[in-house]
Amino acid sequence: MLPLLFRAHYARAMKEHHFLRGARVYLSGPMDFVASRADEKKLGWRNRIGDFLRAHGAIVFDPWFKPGVRGTQQYGLEDIHTVDVRETWTFEQGQAGDERRSQCAERFWETLHIDLRMVDTSDFTIAYVPTNIYSVGTVHEIVLSRLQWKPVLFVSPPVTFPALDLLRAHLEERKDAHALQLLDKLSSDVPIKPNPRAIPSLWYMPLVGSGNFFDGFGFADYREKFNWSEIPMDEREKDQPPQNPLLPFLERLTHELPQRWDNRLKKYVPNDDWLLWELDEPRS
């Protein structure tokens, strides 16, 4: 719950600035192969971004907390155990294998359906895409947004493995050649690929648009205002502060629409991806 004085401050601000008020924002990012689904749901980045956006009057679509569907209130709901259905998967041939694979697909269809409907309903998407976490749904959601010419604000954080570096140094100090060989084999098999400069996939660059990439959220400057408890992401952003954080961009979005750089004209031009509806409020 946001402090009363802070909520009052933002209520006044919303009367002056309007671009985020009523905007519908979908929060896309890995949910399956994260270290802990329970921690991701309770302490993940979506909780903080949701706080920030709602304080500015936006409507947040969070796949961890899906909106109810009229007439079918449990439709597509997802929790930390949703992916357990994978344990029934098999490559067995014949009817038995076909039945089990069909059951897996049918069980997850509602989740896929409602998540893509939220993307379809949103005005823009915020996507968190670390290069070390496998995620198929995130890619699908980004592509769907861009096929509809809706903005995707793409957060690609630096990826480093300090524990791996410490372990390697420890083994080198102990001159444990066998353990170092196993570590190299593990790094190759996984594979473990550091990305300290937070460089996104080249495929994403033309898909998303060069002006919509961020190397972090920039939570540090807003933690006190929103009374956020510390999470591991804070330590990572402290060690490597974002050069282009997302939250200041969203704050500017309350009062000005982004432009895009035209590399042929060599100047900034209007960005017509940002179509935020001016809808009349219901009359009482």
N, C-alpha and C positions, 0 to 999 in steps of 0.2 A: 504494500500500500504506500503510495507516494505521500510525503509530508504535506500537510494542509497549505502551508505558505507557498510551497513549490507549485502545488496544483493551482493555487490562486494566481501565481505569477504567469503560468502558462495559459491560464484561462484568459488573462488580459492580452497576452501575446497573440492568441488565436483570433481575437477580435480585430487585430490589425493585419495579420497575414493569413492567407487563405489557401495556398497551393497544396498543403498537405491535409487540410481539413476535409474530411469525407473521402479522401483518396483511399483506395483499397490496395493493400500491399500483401503479397504472398512471400513467405519466408522459406526459401529452398536451401537444402543442404543435406549432407550425409546423416542418416538415421540408423542405418543397418550395420555397417562395419566400423562404427565408432568404438572406442575403447569400452564404454559402458553406456548402454541405452538408458539406464536409470538415471545416471548422472547427466546425460545429455538432455533428458526431458526436464529434470529439476533445476539444473544449473547451467544449461547451455546458453549459447549466444542469443537464441530466439527469445528467451525471457527478457533480456535487457533491451534488445531492439524493439520488442513489443511494448515495453514500458515507454520507451522514447517516442515511438510513433503515436501511441494512444495519447500521450501528453500533448501532442500537437494535433490531435483531432482526427488521426487516420484510423481506418478500419483494418485490423490485422488478421490475416489468414495464416494460422500456425498449424502445420500438420500434426503436431503433438496434441493440439486442443482444437479439433475440427468443429465447425459450427453444426448445430443440430439440423436435421433434414425434416421438413414438415411431413408428418405422417409416418416417418420411419426414424425415430430419434436415435437409434443405435447404428445407423447406416455408416459403414466405413470407419468406425472408431478404431483408433490405433493406440496400443500401449507397448510396454517394454517387452511383452511376450508375443507380439504379433508375428515376429519372424520365426517363432518356434515351429511353425508349420513346415519350414524347410527340412526338418529332421525326417519328415515322411517321404522326401523326394527319393526317387530311384531312376536309374537308367535301364532297368529291367525291361526286356522286350515282352510283347504279348499283352493280353487284356489286363492282367494284374498291374503291370507297370503303367499302362495307359490310364487306368483308373486312378492310381495314386498321383500321377502327374496332373491329371485333370482336377483332382481335389485340391492340390496346391494352388493351381491357377485360379480356380473358382473362389477359394478362400480369400485370396488377396485382391481379387477383382474390385471389390467394393472400395478398398483403400486406394487403389490406383485411380478408380473412377472419380472419387470425391476430391482427391488431390489435384487431378488435372482440371476438374471443374472449378476449383478455387483459383488455379492459374488462369483459366479462361475468364473468370469473373474479375480478376484483379486489374488494377491500372498499371502497376509495375511490379517487378520481382526483385527481391534482394537474395542473392545466391552466395553462400559461403562454400568455397571450392578449394580446400587444401589439396595439394597435389599428391599427398601420401595416403589418402583415404578413398577407397573404391566406392563409387556411387553411380548407379545407373539412373535412378529416378531424378536426380538433380539435373543430369544432362537432358533428359526428356523434357523436364519442366522449362529449362532454359531455351531449348529449341522451340517448344510450343509458344513461349512468350515472344521470341523473335520472329516466328512465322506470322504472328499477329502484329508485328512492328511495335511491340511494347518494350519499354526500357528494361534492361536487366542491369542492376548494380552488382558487380561481380567482385567479391572479396577473395583475393588469393594471398594468404598469409605466408611469411617465410616458413620454411620447413627445415628444421635442424634436429639433430639427434645427439644432444650433449651427453646423455647416459652412454650411448654407444662409443663416443669419443673417449669418455672416462674409462670405460671397460677396456678399450683397445690400449690405452696408455698403461693401465694396470697390468695387462697381460704382457706388454712389452717390457715393463719394468721387471716382471717376474721371469722374463725370457721363456714364456710358455709357448713354444712354437706350435704345438699341436692345437692348443686352444685358439691361437691366432688363425690357423688354417680353418678351423671350424667356424670362427667368426666371419672370415672372408666368404666362406661358402654360404653361410646364412645370409649375409648381406647381398650376395648374388642371387640366391634363391627367392628372397622375399618379393621383389628386390627393395633394398633400402637406398633411396635416392634423395640426398639432401637438396633443398632448393632455397638456399639462404637469401636469394634476391627476389623470391616470391614470383618468379616469372610464370605466367599462365601458359597453357597449351597454345601453340600457334593457331590451332583450329578455332579457339575461342576468340582470338583477336578480331578477325573480320566479322564473326558472328555477332558478338556483343557490341562492338564499336569501341574504338580506342579511348574514348573519353569516360568510359564507365567502369574502369578498373581501380581497385583500392587494395592496399597491402595490409589492411587491418581495420579495426573498428574505431580505435581511439577512445576506448572506454575511460581511461584515466581521468580525463577532464570532466567527466560527468558522474563519476561514482558517488561523490559526496552529495550532489544534487538529488540523485535518485535513491540514495541509501542502499547501494548495491554491496552485498557481501563479496569478499575476495574469492576469485575462482582461478584455476590454473592459467587460463588465458591472460589474466592480468600480469602474471609473472613473465609470460612470453612477450607481451607487448612492452613491458618495462625493460626487458633485456634488449629488445630490438623495436624501438618506437616506430610506428607507421609513418612513412613519408607522406602518404596520401590517405588519411583515415576517412571512414565512411560517415561517421556521425556529424562532423562539421559540414559535410556536403548536404546531409539531410536537413540540417539546421538552416542552411542557405536556401534550401528548397521551399521553406515556408514562405519566403517572400520574393523569390526570383526563380524563373525556369531556366534550366541549363541550356547552354548553346553547345554546338558541336564544331570541331575544327575541320574546315574544308581544306584538304591538302593541295587541291588544285588551285583554289582561289587564294590560299595562304592567309586565311582569316577565319574568324568565328562567324558562324551563320546560325539562324534559327534552327532548332532541333524539333522537327515535327513528330518525333516519336513520343514526345511528352504531350499526350492528349488527355488532360484531366477534365472531366466533365463538370460543367457549371449547372448543377441540377437544382431545381426549386425544392425547398424544404416543404414537407407536407403541411398543409394548412390545418390549424387546430379547429 
